């Protein structure tokens, strides 16, 4: 079984987003991404999580093991901003502003759905 790692807030909700893209990650539940998105963002390894969290996060986080469902894909570019309005605009815009895009963190891989294992 393939294992991936999901960074969430201490309350087990999505870290960098607002509704309607925010989910609660409860053990045993399957979380499915909105159709218009890249999917559920995960990391391939704990080393990738550590590299990302050591310089990017200034908040209390939890790292959950998840089982990916479906084929993973690595986005070429992601939204730099974390509000639901900015994320929606990123997905709707064929040519997003250069100020709204960035490369994904090392080890990022997205899935349509994940099962929360812990």
N, C-alpha and C positions, 0 to 999 in steps of 0.2 A: 504494500500500500504506500502510495506517495503521500508525504506529509509536507505541508507548507506552513508558514507562520504569518499570523495576522496581528498587527499592532492595533490595540484598542485603548480606549480610556479605562480608568479603574472601574467605572460602572458598566463596562463591557459594551459600550456603544462605539460606533465608528469614530475614529480619531479626527480626521481632517475634513469634516463635512457637516452639512446641515440637512434637515429634511428637504426634499424627499429621498435624499441619498444616504441618510443616516440609518443604521440598523443596530439592533441589540443582538449580541452574539451569545446565545444561551447554549450550554452543552447539550449535544444531541440534535439540535435544530439545523435545518438546511436553510442557508441564506442565499437568496437569488438576487442578482443585480438588476437594476433597471435596464430595459432593452436598449436604450439609446446610449449606454455607457460602455467603457472598455471591459467592465466586469468588476468583480471583487478583487481589490489590490492585495496581494500577498507577497511574501518574500520567500525565496527558494531555500535559504539556510539561516540558521541563527547568527552566523557570522555577518551575513548581509544586514540582519536586524540590528546587530550591535554597531556596525559601521554607520548605519543611518541614524540610529537613536543617539549615538555619542555626540554628534554635532548638530542634529536637527531638532531635537525635542527638549523642551524646557518644562515639561509637565510630567505628572505621574502617569505611567502607562502600564499596561499588561500586554504580554505576548501570549497568544493562544495558538495551539496546534489546530490546524484544520486539514480536512481531506478535500482536495480539489475534485470538482465534478465537471467533466467536459474537458475540452482541449484548452491548454493555457496559451496565452498570447502576451507578448511583450510590446507595450505601446512604444512608438518612436518618440512621441511627445506627450506631455501631460499638462493639465492646467496648473499654473503657478499659484492661483488663488483658491481659497477653500470655502468661500460662501456658495450656497446653492445657486444663486443668480449667476455668479461668474462661471461656475462649472457648467450650468445649463447653456450659457452663451458659448463656452468653449466647444461643446458638442454640436451646437447648432450652426456655428460659423465655419464655412468651408475654408476660410483663410484667417485663422485666429490671429489677433494682434501679437506681435513679437514680445510684448510686455506680459502676455498672459500664458506663455508657454515655457516649458523647460524639459530637459531630458529626465526620464524617470530615474529614481535612485537605483544603484547597483543591486541586482538580484530581484528586481520587481517582476512579477508575473501575475497576470489577471486571469480570472476564471468566471464563467457565467454564474456558477454556484459553488458554495463550499459547505461542508458539514463541519460543525464545531465539535471538536473532539475533547476539549477540556475547558 
